[in-house]
Amino acid sequence: MKQILFLFFLFSAYNMTSQINIEHLEVGDKAPKITGVDQNGLIINSTEILKSNKILVVFYRGNWCPHCKKHIGSLQNHLDEFIKKGVYVVVVTPESVDRTKETTKKWSTSFSIIHDVDNKIMMDYKVAFEVNKENVPNYYGFVTNKVAEYNVANNNVLPVPATYLIGQDGKIIYVQYDPNYKNRSDFSEILKSL
Protein backbone atom coordinates (compact mmCIF):
# COMPACT_ATOMS: atom_id res chain seq x y z
CA MET A 1 0.00 0.00 0.00
CA LYS A 2 2.83 2.39 0.87
CA GLN A 3 4.41 1.72 -2.53
CA ILE A 4 1.15 2.48 -4.31
CA LEU A 5 0.76 5.75 -2.40
CA PHE A 6 4.37 6.68 -3.15
CA LEU A 7 3.89 5.96 -6.87
CA PHE A 8 0.65 7.98 -6.88
CA PHE A 9 2.44 10.90 -5.21
CA LEU A 10 5.34 10.66 -7.66
CA PHE A 11 2.98 10.54 -10.63
CA SER A 12 0.98 13.52 -9.30
CA ALA A 13 4.13 15.55 -8.68
CA TYR A 14 5.37 14.75 -12.19
CA ASN A 15 2.07 15.77 -13.76
CA MET A 16 2.00 19.09 -11.89
CA THR A 17 5.33 20.05 -13.43
CA SER A 18 5.37 17.97 -16.61
CA GLN A 19 5.93 20.99 -18.83
CA ILE A 20 8.38 22.58 -16.43
CA ASN A 21 11.84 21.55 -17.58
CA ILE A 22 13.49 19.57 -14.80
CA GLU A 23 16.66 19.44 -16.90
CA HIS A 24 17.41 23.11 -16.35
CA LEU A 25 20.84 24.70 -16.80
CA GLU A 26 23.43 23.90 -14.14
CA VAL A 27 26.59 25.44 -12.70
CA GLY A 28 29.37 25.00 -15.25
CA ASP A 29 27.07 25.11 -18.29
CA LYS A 30 27.72 27.70 -20.98
CA ALA A 31 25.14 30.44 -20.58
CA PRO A 32 22.98 31.09 -23.66
CA LYS A 33 23.44 34.51 -25.20
CA ILE A 34 20.98 37.19 -24.11
CA THR A 35 19.98 39.96 -26.49
CA GLY A 36 17.16 42.43 -26.22
CA VAL A 37 16.15 45.99 -25.52
CA ASP A 38 15.49 47.04 -21.95
CA GLN A 39 12.73 49.29 -20.63
CA ASN A 40 14.89 52.37 -21.25
CA GLY A 41 15.71 51.52 -24.87
CA LEU A 42 19.22 50.26 -24.04
CA ILE A 43 20.40 47.39 -26.25
CA ILE A 44 21.42 44.44 -24.07
CA ASN A 45 23.96 41.99 -25.47
CA SER A 46 25.42 39.56 -22.95
CA THR A 47 28.53 38.92 -25.09
CA GLU A 48 29.45 42.60 -24.85
CA ILE A 49 28.56 42.91 -21.16
CA LEU A 50 30.70 39.89 -20.24
CA LYS A 51 33.80 41.62 -21.60
CA SER A 52 33.83 43.75 -18.44
CA ASN A 53 31.24 42.32 -16.01
CA LYS A 54 29.61 39.21 -14.69
CA ILE A 55 25.85 39.05 -15.32
CA LEU A 56 23.08 38.27 -12.86
CA VAL A 57 20.00 37.06 -14.77
CA VAL A 58 16.70 37.02 -12.89
CA PHE A 59 13.54 35.61 -14.48
CA TYR A 60 10.46 37.54 -13.39
CA ARG A 61 6.79 36.71 -13.98
CA GLY A 62 5.31 40.18 -13.71
CA ASN A 63 4.43 43.01 -11.38
CA TRP A 64 1.08 41.32 -10.73
CA CYS A 65 2.85 38.60 -8.72
CA PRO A 66 3.32 39.41 -4.98
CA HIS A 67 6.36 37.12 -4.66
CA CYS A 68 7.92 38.71 -7.75
CA LYS A 69 7.39 42.22 -6.41
CA LYS A 70 9.09 41.33 -3.14
CA HIS A 71 11.98 39.68 -5.00
CA ILE A 72 12.40 42.66 -7.34
CA GLY A 73 12.38 45.02 -4.35
CA SER A 74 15.13 42.98 -2.73
CA LEU A 75 17.13 43.03 -5.96
CA GLN A 76 16.87 46.83 -6.15
CA ASN A 77 17.99 47.09 -2.52
CA HIS A 78 21.11 45.06 -3.31
CA LEU A 79 21.82 46.60 -6.73
CA ASP A 80 24.62 48.95 -5.63
CA GLU A 81 26.45 46.03 -4.00
CA PHE A 82 26.21 44.01 -7.22
CA ILE A 83 27.50 46.94 -9.26
CA LYS A 84 30.47 47.39 -6.88
CA LYS A 85 31.33 43.73 -7.37
CA GLY A 86 31.30 44.06 -11.17
CA VAL A 87 27.92 42.43 -11.78
CA TYR A 88 25.48 43.71 -14.41
CA VAL A 89 21.86 42.87 -13.54
CA VAL A 90 19.34 41.82 -16.20
CA VAL A 91 15.75 40.89 -15.42
CA VAL A 92 13.92 38.86 -18.10
CA THR A 93 10.12 38.80 -18.28
CA PRO A 94 7.26 37.93 -20.63
CA GLU A 95 5.57 41.19 -19.55
CA SER A 96 4.89 43.61 -22.40
CA VAL A 97 7.25 46.55 -22.89
CA ASP A 98 4.66 48.93 -21.43
CA ARG A 99 4.43 46.74 -18.34
CA THR A 100 8.23 46.66 -17.93
CA LYS A 101 8.18 50.47 -17.92
CA GLU A 102 5.34 50.38 -15.39
CA THR A 103 7.36 48.02 -13.20
CA THR A 104 10.34 50.39 -13.31
CA LYS A 105 8.23 53.38 -12.38
CA LYS A 106 6.21 51.58 -9.70
CA TRP A 107 9.21 50.01 -7.95
CA SER A 108 11.89 52.63 -8.82
CA THR A 109 14.09 49.97 -10.37
CA SER A 110 17.35 50.96 -12.04
CA PHE A 111 18.45 47.62 -13.51
CA SER A 112 17.67 46.46 -17.04
CA ILE A 113 14.34 44.71 -17.60
CA ILE A 114 13.97 42.93 -20.93
CA HIS A 115 10.66 41.94 -22.48
CA ASP A 116 11.45 38.46 -23.77
CA VAL A 117 10.31 38.59 -27.39
CA ASP A 118 8.83 35.24 -28.45
CA ASN A 119 9.98 33.76 -25.11
CA LYS A 120 13.39 33.09 -26.67
CA ILE A 121 15.52 33.80 -23.59
CA MET A 122 13.20 31.81 -21.32
CA MET A 123 13.32 28.89 -23.76
CA ASP A 124 17.11 29.07 -24.09
CA TYR A 125 17.48 29.01 -20.29
CA LYS A 126 14.88 26.20 -20.00
CA VAL A 127 12.66 28.12 -17.58
CA ALA A 128 9.57 28.68 -19.78
CA PHE A 129 6.32 26.85 -19.15
CA GLU A 130 2.79 27.13 -20.46
CA VAL A 131 0.12 28.39 -18.08
CA ASN A 132 -2.46 25.61 -17.97
CA LYS A 133 -4.40 23.75 -15.28
CA GLU A 134 -1.74 21.07 -15.14
CA ASN A 135 1.14 23.48 -14.49
CA VAL A 136 -0.81 25.97 -12.40
CA PRO A 137 -3.27 23.87 -10.41
CA ASN A 138 -3.69 26.55 -7.73
CA TYR A 139 -4.98 30.00 -8.71
CA TYR A 140 -5.29 28.96 -12.38
CA GLY A 141 -8.07 31.45 -13.15
CA PHE A 142 -6.28 34.33 -11.43
CA VAL A 143 -2.94 33.59 -13.13
CA THR A 144 -4.59 33.14 -16.55
CA ASN A 145 -6.29 36.53 -16.23
CA LYS A 146 -3.08 38.26 -15.14
CA VAL A 147 -1.03 36.67 -17.92
CA ALA A 148 -3.62 37.84 -20.48
CA GLU A 149 -3.48 41.34 -19.00
CA TYR A 150 0.30 41.70 -18.61
CA ASN A 151 1.91 39.58 -21.35
CA VAL A 152 1.73 40.37 -25.03
CA ALA A 153 -1.33 39.04 -26.83
CA ASN A 154 -1.66 35.26 -27.09
CA ASN A 155 1.38 34.57 -24.92
CA ASN A 156 0.41 32.32 -22.02
CA VAL A 157 3.99 31.50 -21.02
CA LEU A 158 5.65 32.27 -17.69
CA PRO A 159 9.15 31.55 -16.41
CA VAL A 160 10.10 29.52 -13.41
CA PRO A 161 11.44 32.45 -11.30
CA ALA A 162 15.04 31.28 -11.60
CA THR A 163 18.29 33.18 -11.07
CA TYR A 164 21.62 32.62 -12.85
CA LEU A 165 25.00 34.25 -12.25
CA ILE A 166 27.25 34.16 -15.30
CA GLY A 167 31.02 34.52 -15.02
CA GLN A 168 33.04 36.55 -17.51
CA ASP A 169 34.07 33.30 -19.20
CA GLY A 170 30.39 32.85 -20.15
CA LYS A 171 29.81 29.93 -17.81
CA ILE A 172 27.12 29.74 -15.16
CA ILE A 173 28.58 30.02 -11.66
CA TYR A 174 25.35 30.13 -9.61
CA VAL A 175 21.87 28.67 -10.18
CA GLN A 176 18.64 28.98 -8.25
CA TYR A 177 15.89 27.06 -10.02
CA ASP A 178 12.75 25.89 -8.24
CA PRO A 179 9.35 25.33 -9.88
CA ASN A 180 7.78 26.35 -6.56
CA TYR A 181 7.16 30.03 -7.32
CA LYS A 182 7.46 30.91 -3.62
CA ASN A 183 11.13 29.92 -3.47
CA ARG A 184 13.46 32.64 -4.76
CA SER A 185 17.16 33.40 -4.78
CA ASP A 186 18.65 35.21 -1.79
CA PHE A 187 20.64 38.15 -3.14
CA SER A 188 22.62 38.64 0.05
CA GLU A 189 23.82 35.03 -0.21
CA ILE A 190 24.83 35.53 -3.86
CA LEU A 191 26.79 38.64 -2.89
CA LYS A 192 28.66 36.72 -0.19
CA SER A 193 29.83 34.24 -2.82
CA LEU A 194 31.34 36.95 -5.05
N, C-alpha and C positions, 0 to 999 in steps of 0.2 A: 504493500500500500504506500509506504514511504517513497519507493522508487517511482510509482505512478504519479504521486503528488509532485515529486521533484521534476519529472519529465514534463508534467503539465505547466509547472512554473517556468521551466526553461523555455518551453514552446511559447508561452504567453509573453515572456520577456523578449524573445526573439521577434515575435510578431509586432510588438510595440515599437521596435526600432528597426524593422526589416529594411527600410529604405535609408536609414541612417548608417553611413559607412563606418563599420567597426574597424576597417583597415585604414585608419587615418594616417596622416604623415607622422613620423617619429623623429626624435632627436637623431641627428646625423644624416637625415635625408636632405637632398638638395631642394631648396625652397623654390617653388614655381615663381616665375617672374610675375610681378604685379605692375600693371599699367592702368592708368585712368586719370580722371580729372577730379580734383577735390572740390569741396563746396565753395572755395574761393577762386576757382578757375585755374589753380596751379596744376600743371601736368606732373603726375607722379609716375616715376619709372624706377623700379627697385634696383635695376642694374646700375643706374647712375647714383642713386642714394648710397648704395653699398660701397662705393668708392671711398666714402669718407665717414660713413656711419653704419652702425648696426640698425636693424629695423624691428620694431615691435608691431606685430599685426594682430589686431583685435577684431573678431567678427561679432557684429552687433545686429540684433533683430530689428530694432526700431524704437523711437522715443515713446511708443505706446506701451512698452514693456517695462514694468516697475523694476525688475531685476537688472535690465539693461541700463535704465536711467541711473540706478545706484552705482553700477559698475563704471559707467562713463564718468560720473561725478568723481569717483575714486581715481580714475585715470587722469582726469584734469588736475586733481589735487597733487598727483605725483609727477606731472609732466615736466616741471623744471628739473627735478632730479634725474629723469631720463635724459633730458637734453644735456645736462652736465656730464653725464656718463657716455655721451656720444651715441645716443639712441634716437632715431627718427621714428615717430609714432604715426601709424596709419590704421584707421578704422575702416572696415569694409562692411557694407550693408546693402540689402536689396531695396531699402527705402528710395523713393524718387529723389531727384536732385533738389526739388523744392523742400522736401522733408529733411534732407541733410542740412540745408540752410536753416530750417526751423530749429533743428536740433542744436546747431551751433549757437543760434541766438538765444534759445531757451535756457541752455546750460552753460553759456559763455565758454564754449570749448575753443581751444586754439591749436588743436592738432588737425591733421588732414582726415577728412571723412570722404570716402569714395563711394559713389553709387556704383554698384557692381553690374555693369551692363551685361545683359544676357546671362547673369549668374556665373560668368566665366571664372572669376577668382575663387568663388566659393566651390565651384566644381573642381578646379585645379588643386585646391587645398583639401578636397574631399570632406567638406563640412556641410554641403547643401543637402536639404531634404524637402520633399513635397509635403505641404500641409494637407493632411487628410485624416480621417477618423482613426486610422491605424497608427499614424505617427504622433497624433495629438489627441489622445483619447480623453484627456481632461481639458475643459475650456475650448473644445473644438469650434463651437459657434462664435465665441468671442474672438479667438485667434483668426478665424477665417474672415470675419468682418474687418478686423484691424489690418490684416494683410491686404485685403481689397482696397482699403482706404489709404494705406501708406506706401505700398509697393507700386511699381508701374503697372499699367493695365495688364491683366491676364498673367500675372506672375505670382503664383502661389507657393513660392519657394522661400524658405528661411534657412539661416545657417545654424548649426550647432554653435553656441557662443564660445568658440575656441580662441586660444591665444597662442601665438608663435613668436619666438624671438629668433631672428636670423643674424648670424655672424657675418662679418665682412667677407668671409670666404664663400658666402651664399648658402651655407649649410645651417639647418635648424639646430639651435642650441638649447631651446626650451620649448616644451609643449604642454598646454593644458587643454584637454579635449574631454568633454563629458556630455553625453546626450541629455543628462538631467539639467535642464535650463537654469536651475537654481544654483548650480555649482559653477563658480567663476574663478578666474585667476586672481591671485593676491599680488597686487603690484608691489607692495613693500617687500614681499619675498623675492620677486624677480629682481628688484633693485639690489638686494643683499647678495645675489649671485653674480652681479656684474663687477 
